[in-house]
């Protein structure tokens, strides 16, 4: 039964991940909007304090801070990607998505299934919500630790197209990305942002899997719907919304920490997750932590629906094994 849970969860996760990859890419690009590309990006046009030029000519222009680029919505981001990089760019990093779902989601789905079976009351067949959440937290943490290298590679491959051509990493595949990172930045770079990945995965898994099971059970117990496609879609979409709300702030910070470019001998843009969070809030306001929320829910909703609908169908196919 344990192996079966991993197989079922892995198949469903890969199908869901690949089918919603363009939405995930748009989400990553939106989360990076407003982030400075260099330490002097915001001040390079300021006039030196002790300059003795003719101030009547230079002062009005010199003391104006550069206007930040306007933030655009998910549809505009998607159109811009297609126009500048081509339709294929919407699937940039899809190989990393496959590897990530194989490592991360297969692990978390399989472990959650095992813990759920072990903690379910054998007499009543029920599992309290608290135990479902606990199972999700444990499964998510372990799955994230296993899948972090693929997660870092995926974020970088998705974000590469927004950089100037001279600064792009141009990874050929997820294997090439992981290899280059290990050689150029050290093996530890593969676990950059791992604390954020683990925290996000714990939140997502606990909220997503536990809420799906709880909502589905409630619908069936109250006989609001029969056990079928309608119930699965309703419960999974609600679970996706809960997961998006819970995880978006951590997801924004995770994306920025993983994507930061560390030059040899130079200080990193962020010293850690907390530093990234503080700099983001100070520079862009608290709501910056919910950047990309629309594409997040637009992706998390369909992803969760495809995930659980596929999972239910795979379970039916493999029920005799």
N, C-alpha and C positions, 0 to 999 in steps of 0.2 A: 504493500500500500504506500510506503514511503517513496519508493522510486516512481511509482505511478503518479503521485502528486507533483513531483519535479517535472516529469515528462508533459503532463497536461498543462501545468503552469507555464512551462517553457514554450510550448507550441503557441498557446494563446498570446503570450507576451510578445513573441517575435512577430506574429501576424499584426497585432495591435500597434507595435512600435513602428513597423515599416509603413503601414497604411496611414499613420498620422505624422510621419517624419517631417513633411513640409511645414506643418503647423508648429512643430517643435523648433524648427530652424527659425521661423519668423519670431517666435517667442524669444529665442536667444538674441537675435538681432535687436529686438525692442528693448530687452533688458540692458543692452550695452549702449543704448542711446544716451547721450549726455555725458558719457564717461570721457575724461580727458585722455588724449593719446600720448601726452608727454608732460613732464613736470613744469614746463614753461609755457604750455599752450595758452593759458589764460592771461598771461602778463607780458607776452613778448612785444606788444605794441605800446607799452607804457613808456612815457618820457622819463629819462633819468632825473633824479631829484635835484641834482646840481647842474643841470644843463643850462647854458647861457644863450640859447638860441632866441630868436625873436618870438616871445611868448604870444604876441598878438596873432601870429599866424599859426603856430604849432599847438598852442595849449588846448583849443577847443577840441581838436581831433585827438590829440595825444592822450588826454585824460579819460577818454571813453573806453570802457572795457569792451572787448569784442562781444558781439551779440551771439548767444548760443544758437545753434541751428534749431529750427522748429521741430517739435516732436510729431511724428506721424503715426497713423493708426496701422493695424495689422494688414489691411487690404493694400494700403499705399506701400507698405514695406514689401509685401509680396510682389506687387507690380514692379517696384523698383529693382528687386532682385532679378526678376525675369528679364527686364529691359537691359540691365547692365551686365548680367552674368549668364543669362540664358535659362531656359526651363529646367535644364539638368541641374542647375545650381540649387533648386529646391530640394534636391536629394543629396546635397553635399554632406558627407559624413554618415551616409546610410549604412556603410559597412561597420562603422563604430556602433551604430544603433543596434545592429544585429548582434554584435559581440556583447554589447552592454546588456541587452535583454537576455542573451544566453547565460551570462554570468550572474548579473544582478537579479533580474526578475525570476529566472528559473530557481535561483537559490531562495529568494524570499517567499515565492509562492509555495515551493515544496516544503520549506520549514514551517510556514504558517499552517499548511494542511496537516503536517505531523503533530504540531502542538495542539491544534484544534481537536484532532482525534484523541490525543492523550488526555486532554483536559475536559472533554465532554463527559457529562454525567451519564454513565452507562444505563442507569435505570430510567431516567427521564428523557435522555437524548438531547438535553439542552446544554448550552454553553453560555454563561453570563457574559454581558457586554464587557465587563472589566477584564475578564480573561481573554476575550477576543482582542481587545486593545493591547493587552500585555503580549499576546502572541504576535501581533503585528509589529510592536516595537522591537521585540527580539529578532524576528525574522528580517525586518527591514535593516536593522543595524548590521547583521552578518552579511546580508546580500550586498549592501552598499560597500562594505570593506572589500569584498571579493571583486566587485565590478568597477571600482574607482578608476583604474587605469583606462578602461574603455570609456568611462564617463568624461574624463579629462580630454581624451582624444576626440570624442564626439563634439564637445563644446568648441574646441579649437578649430576643428574642421568646419563646423557650422559658421563660426565667426570669421573665418579667414577672408571671405569675399568682401568684407566691409573695410579691410585695411588697404592702404595704398599698395600698388603692385610691388614696390621695392621692399615692403615690410611683411609681405605674405609668407607664410611658412610652406605653402604648396605641398602639403602631405599628399602622397599618392593613394594611400589606403590607411586603414586603422593600424595595420602592422607597421607600415612605414612611420606613422605618427608616433607610435609607442617606441619604436627603435630610435628615432631621432631624438626624442625627449630623453630617453635613457642615456644616450651617448653625449648629448649636448648639455643637459641640465642635471644629469644624475638620476639614478633609479628612484630616488625619493620623490622626484618631480611627478612620478606616476600616481603618487598619493597626495598631490597638492590639493588642498581643499577637502581632504577626506573627512575631517570632522564635520564640515558642512554637509557633505554627501551623506554621511551617516545620520546626522540630525534630520535632514530632509527626508531620507528614506524611512526613518522611524515614523515621522509625521505622516508621510504619504501612505505607507503600508498600514499603519494603525487606523488612520481615518478612512482609507479606501476600502480595504478588505473587511475591516470590522463593521463599518457602516453598511457595506453591501449586504453582508450576512444578516445584520440586524434589521435593515429595512425590508429585505426579502422575507425574512421570517415574520415580521409584523404584517406585511401584506397578505401572506398566506394564512396566518392565524386569524386575522380579522375578515378573511375571505373577501378582500377587496378585489382580488384578481385570482385567476387560477395559475398554477405553476406552468408558465410558458414564456414565449418571447416577450410579451407585453410586460410581465413582471420583471423579467431579467433586464430589459431596457430601462424601465422606470427606476429600479433599485440601483442599477449601475450608473445612470446619469446623476442621480442624487449623490451617490458615493463620489463621483468625479468632482462635483461642485464642492463638497466638504473637503476633499483632498486639496483642491486648488486654493481654497481660502487658507487652509492651515499651512501650506508649504510655500506659497509664493515669496514671502520675504526672505526665507532661507535660500530659495532657488535663485533669486536675484544676486545675493551675495556670493553664492557658490559659483555662478556663471562668471562674475567679474574676477574672483580670485583665481579660478582655473584658467581664464583667458589672459591674465596679465603676462606681459612680456618682460622677463628679467634679463637685463643686459649684464655681461660680464663686468664685474667691478663696480657696478652701479647699484644703488639701493632699489629694492623692489617697490613698486607703486603702493602695495599694501603689505604690512607686516603680518597680517593675519585676518581672520574673519571679523573680529571685533573692530579692528582698525578700518577695514573696508566698509563695515556698516556705519561707523561714525563719519567717515569721510563722505560716504554717499548721502547720508541724511543732512550733513552740514552743507554740502554743495548743492544738493538738489531737492531737499525737503523730505519729510517722513514718507510721503506718498510715493517716493522713488522706490521704496521697498515693494510696492505693488505695480511696478513697471511691468508691462507685458502680461497683466492679469487677464485682459480680454483674450489674447491668443493662448494664455495658459488654460483658461476655462474652455476655450474653443478647442484646444487640443486635449485637455484632460477629460472633458466630457466624452467626445468620440472615442478617445483611447480607452477609457474605462468601459464604455458600452461595448466596443469591439472585443476588449479583453474578456469580459465576463460572458458575453454572448458566445464567443468562440470557445471559452472554457467549458460552458455548459454543454455545447455540442460535442466537444472533444471527449468530455466525460461520458456522454451517451455512447459514443463510438467505442470507447475503451472500457466500458462498464463490465464486460465479460472477461477482461484480462486480469 
